[in-house]
Amino acid sequence: MAKRMFDVALTLLAAPVAVVIVAVMAAVLAWELRGNPFFVQARVGLRGKPFRMYKLRTMRHAKRGEEPKYVIDDWSTYVFSPPDKPDPRITRWGGFARKTSIDELPNLVNVLKGEMSLVGPRPEIPAIVAQYPPEYHRRHEVRPGIAGLAQVNGRSNLPYAEVVAYDLAYVDCHSLLSDLRILAKTALVAARGSGAR
């Protein structure tokens, strides 16, 4: 209950600034993409319940051969693109939005709806969750978050198994104080643009 109140209070406090930033970035992305700059995707949330997550679109539509493959053979590697091979669908301004995490600001709507928290494991798509080993499903014992331990310890540069290790560490030992520390570190990581692709 305290965590939920914490999430709502901070979200409402940040909302006026976030709305302006999202509006400006959405206008730039709409021009670059020549289309809708918003993106809605199914993700898996608390207790494995699916929900619709809101983001800014940072990629153009995939060409033949660029479609992501969701069959995971080795969790100790990168699920999508490795650090030295960025996804070719990411646009110039989309890359900026991802490095600064501006593309995640629409997630605040999900926080207000109670589907996400400010801090927690990043919500995954159903196609990947369907392949999880049993122990990975413990990520869903808490609400998914906008920020998380993995995001302040390497972000997209981490192999998936390391991401889950951080997520499970958060599930086992989280508090409002640790959430504040993660949010503060997230602001620094986003400002530097480190670890994002």
N, C-alpha and C positions, 0 to 999 in steps of 0.2 A: 504493500500500500504506500509506504514512504517513497519507494523508488518510482512508483507511478506518479505521485504528486510532484516529485523532483523533475521527472520528465516533462510533465505538462507545464509546470511553472517556467522552466528554462526555455521550453519551446515557445511559449507565448511571449517571453521576454525577447527572444531572438527574432521573432516573426517579422516585425517591421523592417529590419535590416535585410533579412533573408528574402522577403518578397521583392524588394528593390533589386537585389543582386540577381535573383532568378529571372525577373522580368527583363533585365538588360541582357543577361546571357541567353535567354530564350530568343530574344529578338535577333541576336547575332547568329545563333545556331539556325534559326528559321531561314535567315538569308543564305547562310552557307549550305544548308541541306536542301534548300528550296522546298521546304515542307514542314510538317508538324515537328516542333522541337521537343515535344514531350513524349515520354516512353512509359508504357505500362506493361509490366511483366509479372507472370505468376511466380511467386516464391513460396518457400515453406517456412512457416513460423512456429510459434509456441505450440508444443505438444504435437508437432507435425501437421498443423492445420494450414492449408494453403491460403494465401491472400494476394491481392494485387498491389504491387509496389510501384510507386511513382518516381520517375527519374527524368533528367534531361537527356535527350538523345545525343550521343556523341559519335555515332557511327553512321555511315551511309549504308544502304541495303547491300547485302552480300552479293557478289557476282558468283558465277558458277566456279566451284572449286575453293571459294572462300568461306563457305558455310562452316560454322564451328562443329566439331565432332564431340559428342558427349559420351562416348564409350571409353571408360577409364580402365586401363590395364595396370597402371602403376601409380598408386597414391603418393609415392615419394618423389614424383616429378610434378611438372606444371600441368594443370588441367587444361588451360587454354594456351596462350603463347608464352614462351620463355622470355627472360629479360632482354636478350639480344635480338629477338624477332617480334617487334610490336605488331599488333593486328593491323593489316593494311586497310581495314575499313574505317579506322579512326581518322576523323577529319582534323584539320589544323586547330580550329577553335575547340573541337571536341577534345583534343588532347590537352588543351589548356584547362578545360572544365574538369577533366579527370584528374590532372595533376594537383589542382587546387581543391578538389572535392566539391566544387560548385554543382556538379551534376547530381550529387547526392542530396542537395538541399530540399528538393521536393519530398524526400523521405519524411520530412517533418509533418506532412499531412498524415502519413502512416502512424507517426508517434501520437498525434492527437486522436487518431481513431483507435488507439490501443493495440495496434497490430505490431508496432515496433517500439523499441526503447532508444534513448539516445546512445546508450552503450550496451553492447552485447555482440554475440557472433553475427557476422554478416549473413543475411538470409540467402539461401542457395536455391537454384532452380530445381523443380521436381525431377527432371531427367537425371541430374547428378545425385540427388538424395536417394533416388530409387536404387542406386548402385552402392550405397554406403555399407561398409561393414557394420555389424550390430553396435559396436561401441561408439561409432560416430554419431548415432542418433541422440546421444546425450546432449548434443548441441541444442536440441529443441526443448530442453528442460527450463530454459529461460527465454524471454522475448528476444528476437533478433535485434541487432542494433545498427545505428548509423556508423558509430565508431566502435573499435574493439581492440583487444590486446594485439591481435595479428596486424591490424592496421597501423599501429605505432611501433611495430617491430619488424618492418620489412614490406608490408603491404603486398603488392603483386609480385614482389621479388622472392616470395617464399614458396617452396613446394607445398602442395596441398596438405600433406601429412603434418607439416609444421604449423600451418594455419589451424588445423583441427586441434593440434596439441595446445596452442594458445587459447583456442576457444573453450576447450575442456577445462583448462586451468582457470579460466574466468568463471565457468559454471560452478566449479568446486570452491572458489574463494573470491566472491565479489561483495562489494559494499558501496555505499554512497561515496565514501572517501576515495575508494579505488576508481569509481566512475569519474569523479572530479579530476583525478590525476590523469586518467586516460583522455578525457576531453581536452585538458590543457596540452598534453603531448600531441593530440590530434591536430590542434590548431598550429603547432610548430611544424609538424610533418606536412600539413597542407600548404603552409606558407612557403616551405622549401620545395614542395612538389616532388619529394623523394619517394621512390618505391612505387609510383603509379604508372600505369600504361593504359 
